[in-house]
């Protein structure tokens, strides 16, 4: 590995605990929904029966955990973008309405007959 490169380091150190919790949550989900017998190893890791050691778990299962994490993060980012776009549209609409000057139409007076 080239000098200066680090692996498995969160971009925001404050997010490390949240990412670990997220990993455990997704691992539990993958272990409980997979019909694979090897997924039981993942379930044992999740429940702490392995003492934190995950070397016996096939890389295919760790890849499934990572894949599910990425899918959920992308979905969260998409939702955030949708929210930002909606706010931007609403703000633009409000600005457009605020810039228009409404002139009341002259009331028509009934003619004297």
Secondary structure, DSSP 8 states (H G I E B T S, - for coil): --TT--SS--SSGGGHHHHHHHHHHHHHHHHHH---TTHHHHHHHHTTTTTT--TTS-HHHHHHHHHHHHHHHHHHHHHHHHHHHHHHHHHHHHHHHHH--------------
